[in-house]
Amino acid sequence: MAFVGCAPEQVAEMSALCSCVEAYVALGDATKAEFRADEACSLAKAFSGTLREAAPKLALVKSKLLGSKEGTDAMALLREIGATWGETALLLGLAKDATKDTAKARAALEQAKLKQNRWLEAFALLTLTLALQPKGSPGATAVDEFLALAKRHGIHVGEADAASSIRRLQGSGSTTQDLQEISMIDSAPQPSSGRGRGKRGRLWTWPMPSCSRVYCRFQRWRTL
């Protein structure tokens, strides 16, 4: 994909900076990771409105979320499972919605470890990480900007009925199945007390993206 006015050297430099960020994130060096991420984001301004912005913005998110053990573990797990920027955006979107109840996130983390579900584990760790980010903090702002970019390119947690979305996504591959499980973990009885006594609640029930084309694009995004 060519961009008018953007030299190949500029693209190569931006990619190299993002690689540096990944290396520093792996080493747990938030200061150096953030410095290189800022440089990459400055170069990315030349690609405003394009998918080329995604990698630098995600690099900045990763550098900002290293301030806690949960954040460090989440970044290591994303690296281990090879999550694309699109998959990471979906996980972050789901995690952001889930920060209202960190107790459930910790329960999901234990469940993920028992089931050896690395995607669910990454989701739970991201939820706990985002819960530590005050509204308006550098980390929260970086996440919001990355998710806004992803949404402009069709990657977001939609508002369609979750069950119907899952039916449309059947057969899309193991990653999709893992993300479905994150979104629709089996119903579980909730402790009854006060108003709403005796009712059953759902654990982690968020709608998945409404269009299967989001998932169909994942393989193409791996090269971006």
N, C-alpha and C positions, 0 to 999 in steps of 0.2 A: 504494500500500500504506500503510495507516494504522497508527500505533502509539499505543496508549492512553498518555496521560500525556506524550507528546512533542509539543511545540508546533512548528508549521510553521517558526517563526523559528529554532528550534534546528536543524532539518534544513537550512535554508538557510545558517545560519552554518557548520555542519560542511562542507557542500559548498563554500562559499567558501574555507574554510581549506584544503581539499584542492586547490582550484584554485591557491591561493597556493603550496602545496608544489610543485606541478607547475612553476609559474613559476620558483621558486627553484632547483629541480632543473635546469631548462633553463639557468639562468644559472650553475650549478655552485656555488651558495652553500649548502653543506651545513649551516652553522650556522643560518641563517634557515629553511631547509627543515625541519630537525629541530624547531625551536621551534614552527613552525606545525603540524607533524605531531603533536607532543605535545598541542597544544591540541585538535586534531581528535579524537585518541584519547580524550581526557578527555570530550569531548562524546559520543563513541560509546558510552560506558559505559551511557548511557540506553537504548541499542538492543541491549543484550547478548543474544546468541543469535540475532540477525537478520542478514540480508545487509547491513544498513546499516553494519555494522562493517567490511566488506571494504575500502571505499575509504580510510578513515583508516589501517587497518593496512597497506595497501599503500603509502600515502603515507609511513608511517614506515619501511618497508623501503627505499624509494627514497632517502630522506634518509640512511639509515645506510650505503648502499652506494656513496656518492659519494667515498669516500676513496682510490680508485685510478683510474688511467686506464681500466682495463677496466670498472670500475663506471660511470664517467661515460659511456663509449661505449655500454655496455649500456642505460643509462637513455635516452640519446638515440635509440637504435635502437628500443626499445620504444615510445617516443613516435612515431617515424617510421612504424612499421608499424601503429600504432593498436591494440596488444594490449589486450584487455579484462582485467579483474582475473582472470577464470577462466583465460584463456589464459596470463597471466603466472604464475599459480599452477602450471599444468602445466609451463611452462618451468623455473620455479624447482625444482619437484620433481624433474624429470629432471636438472637441473644439479647439484642437491645429491647425487644418486646418482653423478654422474660425476666428482666432485672427487677421487676416488681416483687418477686418472691425468691430470695436467694436460698431459702431453705429447700425449695424444690430443686434449685440448681444443684445444691450439694447432694440431694438424693439422686438426681439424674447422673451426677458424676460417679457415685458409688455403683449405680446400676450399669453404667457404661463400662466400668472396670470389670465388673462381674461378667458381663456379656462380651467383653473384649471388643466393644464397638468404638473404634477410634474416632469416628465422626461425631457420635453422640458425646464422647468425652471432650472433644474439641469444643463442641457447642456449649457444654456445661462450664468448661473453663473460661470461655469467652464471656459467658453470662456473668460469672463471678468477677471477671476482670472489669467488665463495663460497669458493674454495680459499684465499683470503687472509684469511678470517674465522676466527679461532681459536674453538674450541668454547667456548660460554658468553659470547662477546663480545656487545656490544649489537647488532651487525649480525646475527650468527647467531641470537640470541634473537628478534629482530624477524621474521626469515625463518621460524623455527620456529613462532612464534605465528600468523603469517599462513597458513602451510600447514596448521596445525591447524584454523583457522577454515574454510579452503577444504574440508578433508576432512570437516568436520561437515556441509557442504552438498553433499557428493558429488563434490567436485573433488579428485582425487588420482591419482597414478600407481599403478594397480592391480597386482595380482599374477596376473592372468590371462595365458594364453599370448599373446604379442605378435602372432603371425601370425593367430590366430583373432580377436583383437580388431580387427585391421586389416581382416579380411574383413567383419566386422560393420559397420565404419565406412565402407565403400566408398560413394562418392557423396555424402559429407557436406560437400564443398566444399574449396576450396583451402587454407584454414587447416588443416583436418584432414590433408590430404595433406602439407603441410609438417611438421606435428608427427609424422606417421608416419615421414617421412624422417629426422627427428631421432632417432626411436626405433629405426629399423631400417635403418641405412646398410649397403650391400652388404658381404658378408663379404670380408675381406682376409687374405692369408697373413701369418702372424706369424713373426718370426725364430725359428728353432728352436735351442734351447740347453738342455742339461741334461735334466731330467725333462720328459716330455711332448714330446720331440723329434718334429718332423714333423707335429704336430697343427696344425689351422687354428683361428684364433680369430675372434670377431666383434668388429667395431668399433662401439661405441655400440649395444648391444642391450639396451634396457630395455623392459619391457612397458608398453603404453599403457593408459589407463583401460579397465576391462572393460565399461562400459556406454556405448552410443552416446548415451544421453540426456544425458550430460555435454556433448557437442558440440551437440546439438539446442538446448540452453539458451543457447548463446553469444549468439545474436542478442537474446534477451530481456535478458541481463545487460548488454548495451551501454547500456541505459537506466537501470541501477541506479547 
